[in-house]
Amino acid sequence: MPSDAKHERRWQRSMSNRRVRIKSLYVPLVLAAIHRWKGRRLYLVLNTTVL
C-alpha cells in the first residue's frame, strides 16, 4: 500500500538522522505501551538489528 510505504520511508529517514537518539526513544515507547494496555496481555517486539 502506498501510504504504508510512505510511512516506512519517513520512519527510516527519521531513524537515520544523527540528531535522533534512537536508544532514548525505546524507554518512553515501552512505558507508553505498558501504560496504555495495562491489565491486558502485551507482546512487544523491538527490532534492533540496525543498531
Rosetta constraint file for C-alpha pairs under 8 A:
AtomPair CA 1 CA 5 HARMONIC 6.39 0.50
AtomPair CA 2 CA 6 HARMONIC 6.12 0.50
AtomPair CA 3 CA 7 HARMONIC 6.16 0.50
AtomPair CA 4 CA 8 HARMONIC 6.09 0.50
AtomPair CA 5 CA 9 HARMONIC 6.20 0.50
AtomPair CA 6 CA 10 HARMONIC 6.20 0.50
AtomPair CA 7 CA 11 HARMONIC 6.15 0.50
AtomPair CA 8 CA 12 HARMONIC 6.15 0.50
AtomPair CA 9 CA 13 HARMONIC 6.18 0.50
AtomPair CA 10 CA 14 HARMONIC 6.26 0.50
AtomPair CA 11 CA 15 HARMONIC 6.20 0.50
AtomPair CA 12 CA 16 HARMONIC 6.15 0.50
AtomPair CA 13 CA 17 HARMONIC 6.34 0.50
AtomPair CA 14 CA 20 HARMONIC 7.11 0.50
AtomPair CA 15 CA 20 HARMONIC 6.57 0.50
AtomPair CA 15 CA 22 HARMONIC 6.78 0.50
AtomPair CA 16 CA 20 HARMONIC 7.72 0.50
AtomPair CA 21 CA 25 HARMONIC 6.81 0.50
AtomPair CA 22 CA 26 HARMONIC 7.01 0.50
AtomPair CA 23 CA 27 HARMONIC 7.65 0.50
AtomPair CA 24 CA 28 HARMONIC 7.53 0.50
AtomPair CA 25 CA 29 HARMONIC 6.27 0.50
AtomPair CA 26 CA 30 HARMONIC 6.07 0.50
AtomPair CA 27 CA 31 HARMONIC 6.10 0.50
AtomPair CA 28 CA 32 HARMONIC 5.98 0.50
AtomPair CA 29 CA 33 HARMONIC 6.16 0.50
AtomPair CA 30 CA 34 HARMONIC 6.14 0.50
AtomPair CA 31 CA 35 HARMONIC 6.08 0.50
AtomPair CA 32 CA 36 HARMONIC 6.03 0.50
AtomPair CA 33 CA 37 HARMONIC 6.14 0.50
AtomPair CA 34 CA 38 HARMONIC 5.70 0.50
AtomPair CA 34 CA 42 HARMONIC 7.59 0.50
AtomPair CA 37 CA 41 HARMONIC 7.60 0.50
AtomPair CA 37 CA 42 HARMONIC 6.98 0.50
